[in-house]
């Protein structure tokens, strides 16, 4: 089963139609990915301490519904690809069990000093492979 967390859209995230504005879905991805990495034992602050960080280099969003201010959404996070220096996460967002959006993000592990990509640590790679789901 994929890692899941709850998101409750806040008042300022909704437009005049009380629908969550599309840019907030990227923020939800960031929030969910941070929790996901902590869940697999690779918290973002630990990577920073090691002089590395994960950079989002590509994102896609496909909507099939919408969220409104005050809805309680679920975000299921799973790993859809593990490479040597990068990985892909899939985020399935639902509201009351109905699909709202599927987002995907490609992340690259890079040195914080700007010197380039880094290999995924073995422990992170193993944890990501345990969380991996077949592409759909």
N, C-alpha and C positions, 0 to 999 in steps of 0.2 A: 504494500500500500504506500502511496506517495505521502510525503510529509505534507501536512495541512496546517493552515493557520487562519485566523479570522481577521477580516478587515471591516471596519465600520466607517463608511464615507462621512466626512465632516461637512458642516454647512458650507464652508468656503470652497469646497471641491465641486459643488454643483452649480450649474448655470441657471438662467432664469426659468428654464423648463423643469428645474429640479432633477436634472440628469447629470451624472458625474461627467465632468469635462474630460476629454480623451487623454490629455497629458498626464492626468493622475494615474492612469494605468501603468505608466513607466515608474512612477513613484511606488506603486503597489508592488511591482516587480522587484524594486530595490529593497523594499522592506521585507518582502518574503524571501528574497535570496539571502539577505543578512541572517535571518532566522534559520534558513535551511543550512547555511554553512556552519552555524553554531551547532545545529542538530547533528551534523555528520562529524563533529569534532574538529572542524577547521574554522574557528571564529575569525572574522575579519580583523579584529584587533591583534590577534596572534600573528597573522600574516604581516601586518604593519610592523610589529616588533621584529620580524625576520627580514624587514626591508623590502617586502613585496606587497602587491595589491592586485585585486581582480578588476580589470577594466571591461566594461560593457562595450563591445565593438560592433554589435549588430543586434537589432531588435525588430520583431514583427508582432503585429497585433491583428487578430481577426475577431470581430465582434459578432455575437449572435443574439445579444440582448443588451440590457443596460442596467446600471445601478443608480439608485437615488440616494439623496442625503438620508442617513439613518438606517439604510438597509444593513443587514448583517450578511456579508459575503464570506465565502470560503475560498481560499486560494490553495490549491494542491500543487506542490512543486515536485518535479521529478527530473532526473538527469537523463537527457536523450542522446548525449554523445560525450565521450571522453577522449581527448587527444593528448599529445605530449605536453603542449603548453596552453591548451585551450579546452573549453568544455561548453556544452549547450544545456540550458535548463528550459523546461517547459512549465508554464504556469497556467493551470485551468481554473478559471474564476467562475463560481456559481453563486446564485442567489436563490435561497429556498429550494435548492436542488436543481434549479434550471440553469443551463449554461448561459454565461454572460459573455465571456471572452476567453480566447486561448492566446497567450503570448509566448514568444520564445526569445531567448537571449543567448548570444554567444559571448563568452567571457574569456579574456586572455590574462594569464598570470604574468605580471611584469614587475621589474624592479622599480621601486619608488624613486630612485635617483635618475631615472630616464635612460638607463643603460640597456634596456630591451627586455625581451621575453625571458621567462624562467620556466624550467620544467616543473610540472605539477609534482609536489612532494608525494612520495609513495603512499603515505597514510591517507592523503586526500584522494589520490587516484583510486585506492582500494575502496574507500567509503563511497565515492561517486559511482563506482561500478556496482556496488551493492544496491544503490538507490536507482540504478538505471532501469528504464522502461523501454520496451520496443517502440520504435517510431510509429506514429499513427497519423 
